[in-house]
């Protein structure tokens, strides 16, 4: 039986400081590893935007895993997770502006 990609959690983006929309899905890949995909994604452009996985929410981030710079403020995109990241703990995706320490939007992975 062939291994298949498995969605570990997904949720829709909600706006915080800026209008943000789209879906976030955490996927375990058939060939191993995990990725976070953003689909139909859109947010305002901003300086130094990052993709965070957090244990908290947009008010209180808690523990943070930085998945890297936001690749674009619109469109589908994908980010790899390190093997050590406990996906059960980090259940919220936050688009974070490091320049102004503000959340543009977030998606809770359920």
TASULWO-V935792 format. One record per pair of residues at least 12 apart in sequence whose ideal C-beta (glycine too) atoms are under 10 Angstrom apart, sorted by the first residue. I is the first residue (numbers start at 1). J is the second residue. If there is no record, write none. Layout:
[[I J] [I J]]
This chain:
[[2 30] [3 28] [3 29] [3 30] [3 31] [3 32] [4 28] [4 29] [4 30] [5 25] [5 27] [5 28] [5 29] [5 30] [5 31] [5 34] [5 35] [6 26] [6 27] [6 28] [6 29] [6 30] [6 34] [7 25] [7 26] [7 27] [7 28] [7 37] [7 109] [8 25] [8 26] [8 27] [8 28] [8 34] [8 36] [8 81] [8 87] [8 88] [8 91] [8 109] [9 24] [9 25] [9 26] [9 27] [9 36] [9 87] [9 88] [9 90] [9 91] [9 92] [9 93] [9 107] [9 108] [9 109] [9 110] [10 23] [10 24] [10 25] [10 26] [10 27] [10 36] [10 37] [10 39] [10 93] [10 107] [10 108] [10 109] [10 110] [11 23] [11 24] [11 25] [11 26] [11 91] [11 92] [11 93] [11 106] [11 107] [11 108] [11 109] [11 110] [12 24] [12 40] [12 105] [12 107] [12 108] [12 110] [13 38] [13 40] [13 41] [13 42] [13 43] [13 93] [13 94] [13 95] [13 104] [13 105] [13 106] [13 107] [13 108] [14 58] [14 103] [14 105] [14 106] [14 107] [14 108] [15 43] [15 44] [15 58] [15 95] [15 103] [15 104] [15 105] [15 106] [16 43] [16 57] [16 58] [16 59] [16 94] [16 95] [16 96] [16 97] [16 102] [16 103] [16 104] [16 105] [16 106] [17 43] [17 44] [17 46] [17 58] [17 95] [17 97] [17 100] [17 102] [17 103] [17 104] [17 105] [18 43] [18 44] [18 45] [18 46] [18 49] [18 73] [18 95] [18 97] [18 102] [18 103] [18 104] [18 105] [19 42] [19 43] [19 44] [19 104] [19 105] [20 41] [20 42] [20 43] [20 44] [20 73] [20 94] [20 95] [20 103] [20 104] [20 105] [20 106] [20 107] [21 40] [21 41] [21 42] [21 43] [21 74] [21 105] [21 107] [22 37] [22 38] [22 39] [22 40] [22 41] [22 42] [22 43] [22 74] [22 75] [22 76] [22 77] [22 95] [22 105] [22 107] [23 37] [23 38] [23 39] [23 40] [23 41] [23 76] [23 93] [23 107] [24 36] [24 37] [24 38] [24 39] [24 41] [24 51] [24 53] [24 79] [24 92] [24 93] [24 94] [24 95] [24 105] [24 106] [24 107] [24 108] [24 109] [25 37] [25 38] [25 39] [25 78] [25 93] [25 107] [25 109] [26 53] [26 79] [26 81] [26 85] [26 87] [26 90] [26 91] [26 93] [26 109] [27 78] [27 81] [28 81] [28 87] [29 80] [32 83] [33 80] [33 81] [33 82] [33 83] [34 79] [34 80] [34 81] [34 82] [34 83] [34 85] [34 87] [35 67] [35 78] [35 79] [35 80] [35 81] [36 51] [36 53] [36 65] [36 67] [36 77] [36 78] [36 79] [36 80] [36 81] [36 85] [36 87] [36 90] [36 93] [36 107] [36 109] [37 76] [37 77] [37 78] [37 79] [38 51] [38 70] [38 71] [38 72] [38 74] [38 75] [38 76] [38 77] [38 78] [38 79] [38 93] [38 95] [38 107] [39 75] [39 76] [39 77] [39 78] [40 74] [40 75] [40 76] [41 70] [41 71] [41 72] [41 73] [41 74] [41 75] [41 76] [41 77] [41 95] [41 105] [41 107] [42 72] [42 73] [42 74] [42 75] [42 105] [43 70] [43 72] [43 73] [43 74] [43 95] [43 97] [43 104] [43 105] [44 73] [44 74] [44 95] [44 97] [44 104] [44 105] [45 70] [45 72] [45 73] [45 74] [45 104] [46 70] [46 73] [46 95] [46 96] [46 97] [46 98] [46 99] [46 100] [46 102] [46 104] [47 97] [47 98] [47 99] [47 100] [48 69] [48 70] [48 96] [48 97] [48 98] [48 99] [48 100] [49 69] [49 70] [49 71] [49 72] [49 73] [49 95] [49 96] [49 97] [49 98] [49 99] [49 104] [50 64] [50 66] [50 67] [50 68] [50 69] [50 70] [50 94] [50 95] [50 96] [50 97] [50 98] [50 104] [51 65] [51 66] [51 67] [51 68] [51 69] [51 70] [51 71] [51 77] [51 79] [51 93] [51 94] [51 95] [51 96] [52 64] [52 65] [52 66] [52 67] [52 68] [52 90] [52 92] [52 93] [52 94] [52 95] [52 96] [52 98] [52 103] [52 106] [53 65] [53 66] [53 67] [53 79] [53 81] [53 85] [53 86] [53 87] [53 89] [53 90] [53 91] [53 92] [53 93] [53 94] [53 109] [54 66] [54 89] [54 90] [54 91] [54 92] [54 93] [54 94] [54 96] [54 103] [54 106] [55 86] [55 89] [55 90] [55 91] [55 92] [56 90] [56 91] [56 92] [56 94] [56 106] [57 91] [57 92] [57 94] [57 103] [57 106] [57 108] [58 92] [58 94] [58 95] [58 96] [58 102] [58 103] [58 104] [58 105] [58 106] [59 103] [61 92] [61 94] [61 96] [61 101] [61 103] [61 106] [62 89] [62 90] [62 92] [63 86] [63 89] [63 90] [64 90] [64 94] [64 96] [65 81] [65 82] [65 84] [65 85] [65 86] [65 87] [65 89] [65 90] [66 79] [66 96] [66 98] [67 79] [67 80] [67 81] [67 82] [67 85] [67 90] [67 93] [68 80] [69 98] [70 95] [70 96] [70 97] [70 104] [73 95] [73 104] [79 93] [87 109] [90 109] [91 107] [91 108] [91 109] [91 110] [92 106] [92 107] [92 108] [92 109] [93 105] [93 106] [93 107] [93 108] [93 109] [94 106] [94 107] [95 107]]
